[in-house]
Amino acid sequence: MTTSRTRALIAALRHQLGADDPLPPAPPLPKVEPPPVRVFPTQRSQSRYAKAASAHTTALLGIGHVGTRYATDVVLQFQAELAVAHEAVAAELPDGWAADNGLLALRSRVTEHREFLLRPDLGRRLDDASLARLRAEAQRGVDVQPILADGLSAVACMGSGLALLASFTRECEGRGLTVGTPLCAKFARVWLADEIGAVVGARVAAILLGERPGLGTGDGLSAYLVYDPKVGRTDGDRNMMSNIHARGTPPEQAGRRLAVLAQAMLLQRTSGVALDLSSLASDLGEAAGTGYRAPQQRVRLVEVGS
């Protein structure tokens, strides 16, 4: 077999470099100690300050670090909680959901979900069709007009929204208050209650809607109540309750407290910063005071094995 010119040149080069000579025996490799089972992080411990502060907040305190970064389980927890919040904001209330649940379906002037996120002003007024439907079908001149709405979490609205609406309605009626036609508004912002309450002539308007999600809490509802609702009311004219969900204030308890608020508004003929809640501590608990309330329990969404 004839060797190619290239192979011949390579063989000659190897010969010149001493490749034909046998290599000397390799020296023994130095002994390498096995690595430790875990290099990072060091034994986890929490400072006394972080341990004491953790009893008063659901924030993550004293989470430690791995080198200059968070530990893997902390990063995964953040990512999982952020995903829950993103899912809640991205969810959309189906068009037929309100009617399927026996609610009068209304809609703001928003045309689609992206516009809802970018144009809060359009979510504060009803579109023409909903305004006409409200005038034709809703009961008028009531003490309290409840409004269930999607807000920034349709997940919360479809989850515990009906339970909160039922509890609030039942508690109001148990106190002798007249309650308006049950409504559900899509693409709704808080101030939409002003127009709805004014159109039906309600003395108090209460909008129960999905609140802006926090980390890991995409199912929370908020409630905003205003006396003498009309377009132009400000946030200072309202009273609100947030964190209404199974791990915060349960819907059953929230409905009872909201009914107490509505009754107080009717008796004092005001709401917001002017409303005096000092005599309602037995009914509202810590909500009537100015101190700290017990924090909700933080639920871990990701567990990482050792």
N, C-alpha and C positions, 0 to 999 in steps of 0.2 A: 504494500500500500504506500503510495507516494505521499510524503508529508508536504503540506502546503508551505509556501514561503513564509507566511505569517507565523505558523506554528514553529518553523525552524528558527526564526528570529527571536521568538519568545524563549525557546529552549536555550539558545545561545546566551541570552541576557541572564537567565537564571543561573547558568553555569558560571558566568562572570561574577555574579553576586554571591557565589558560594552555595547555591541551593543544592548542589550535589553532595555537600558535606553533611554528615549526620548532625542533628541538633544536640547540644549538650543536654544532659538530664535536667528537668525542671526542678527548681528548689521546692521544698514542701510549702504548701500554703499556710499562712498564719491562721491561728485559731480565731474565729469570729464568734463573739458572744451572741446568742439569740436576742432579738429585740424584745423589749418589755411588751407585755400583753396590750397595754394601752399607754401610749405616750401622752396623748391629750384626750380629754381635758384632765386636769388635776382633780383630785377628789372634790366633788361639788359641795359647796357649803354656802350658806346665805348669811350676810351680815346681820347684826342685830337690828339695824335700822330697817333693812329691807324686810326682815321677818315681821317686825312690828307694823310697818306700813302696809304690808300685804293683807292685813286683817281689815283694812278700810277701803280697799279698792280692788277692782277686777283687773287692773293693769298688771303687766308682767314685770316684777321687780326682782333684782338679784338673780338674773338668768345666767350669769357667768359668760365665759367666752372660751374659744379654742384658738390659741394664738391671738390674732387680731380680729377674729370673726366669731359670730354666734355659733353655738353648738348645733349639730345637725338637727336634733329634735326640735329646737327652737325655730330654726329656719323653716322646717316642714310645717310646724304649727302656724307660723305667720302666713305661709302660702295657702294652707288649707282654709284659714279664717278669711283671708282676702278673697279666695274663690267663692266662699259663701256670700260675701258682700256683693261681689260682681254679679253673681247669679240672681240675687234679689233685685238689684237695680235693673238688670237686663230683662227680667220677667215682665210679661204684659198680660193684663186682665183680658180674658177672652170676651168677645162681643156678646155672647149669649149667656154669660155667667150670671149676671144680675137677674135676668128674667127667669132663668132656671131655678133660682133660689128665692123667687117670690118678691123681688125688689124692683122698684121703678127705676129703669135704666136711664141714666143721664150721661152727658159727655161734655167736657170742656171744649174750648175753641181749638185745642190742639188736634192736628190731623194725623200724626204718627209719632212713634215712640221717641225717635231722635229729636224731633221738634219739642217734645215734652221736656226733655232734659235740658235743651238749650234755651227754651222760651218759657220761664216760669210765669210770666205775665199772662200768657194765653191759657194757662191752667187755672187762672183765678176767675174766669168768666165762662158761663155756659154758651154753647153754640145755639143758633136760632131754633133748631128742631127740639133740643132739650128744654129750652126756655118755654116753648109752646106746650110741650108735653107736661112740664111741671105745672103750668097755669091751669091746664085742663084736667089733670088727674090727681094732683096732690091735695090733701086736706089743708084747710086754711085756718088761721087764727088759733094755733095750738100753743101750749106752754113751751114745749120742747120739740125741736125738729132734729132728729138724728140723721146723719149722713155717713154711710159707709163708703170708703174710697180707697183707691189703690195707692196714691201717693208715690213714694219712692220704693215701695216694696209690695208688688202685687202678690208675692208669696205670702206675706203676712195677712193681707186682705182676704185671700182665699183660705188661709189656714185658720186663724183664731178670730177673724173678723166677724163672722156670723155669731159666734159665741159671745163676743163683747157686745154686739148690737142687741142680742136677745137679753143679756143680763142688764144692760143699761135701760132698755125699754121696760123690762119687768120691774126694776127698782123705781123708775120714775112713776109708773102707774101705781105702784104700791104706796107711793107718797101722795097720791091724789092728783098727779100732774097729767095733763092731756099730752099725748105723744103723736106726732105727725106720721104721715105715710112713710114707711121704710124706703129709703132711697139708696142707690149705689151710683157713684160718679166715677167715670173712667178718665184717666189723665188729669187727675185733680190735684190742685195745690190747696194749702190751708185756707186761703182767703176766699175760696169758692163758696164756703159756708155763708159768707156775708150776703152774697147775691141770692142764694137759695133761701136763706132765712127771711130776707126782705120780701121776696116774691110771695112766699106762703104766709107772711105775716106772723111768724113765730116770735115769741118773746125771747127764747134762747135757742141758738143754733149750735149743734155739737157735731163736729166732723171727726170721724174715727178712721184714721188712715195709716197706711204702712209708713213707718218712719225711716229716715235715712239710715242704712245699715252701718253698724260698726263691725269690728273684726269678730267674725263668728256669730253675729246676731243679725241675721237677715230676716227673721220672722217677728220682729218687734213692731207693735202698733203704738201710735200716739193719739191722744184725744185733745182737741182744742174746743173750748166752749166760749161763747161770747153772748152777752146780753144785748138786746135790741140790735140785732144784726142788720147791717146796711153797708153798701159799698163805701169804702173809705175808712173803715175801722183799721186800727193799727195793732201791732202785737202787744202793746201796752194795755189794750182793751180786752185781752183774752187771758184765760187760765188754761193751762195744759198739764197733761200727765203723760209721761213717756215710759219706755221699757215695759210695755204691757205684753207679756208672753209668759210661758210656763216657768222660765227661770228668773223672771223679774216679778212684776205684779200680775198674778193670774187674772184672766178676763172676768171671772166671777167677782173677785174682789174689786177690780177696777170699775166694773159697772156700778157697784154699790157706791163707791167713792165719787164717781162722776155724777150720780143722781143727787148725792148730798151737795155737790158743788152747784148743780143746776137749781136746786131748791133754794140754796143760799142766794144765788143771783136774783131769783124771783122775789125773795123776801126783801133784799137790800136794794133791788132795782139798779144793780151795777155789776160789773165784772172787771177782771184784770187787776191792776195794781190797787184799785180802790176797794176791792172786795175784802172784807174782814173775815178771816178764817180762824181767829184766835179762840172762838167758842166751839169749834168743831173738832177739837183734838180727839174726842172719844169716837167720832165717826171716821175721821180721816187719818188718825194715827200720826206718823211722822210727817205726812204730807201737809199737816196744818202748822207745823213748826218750822223753825229756821235752822235746826241742827242737822247733823249728818244722819243719813239713813243706812241701815245695814246693806252692804253690797250684795249683788247677786252672785251666784256661784259661777265661776268660769268653767266651762266644759271643754276639755281637751278633745280636739278633733283628730289628732294623730298621736299614736303611741309608738315609740321606737324602742326596740329591745336592746338589751345591753350587749 
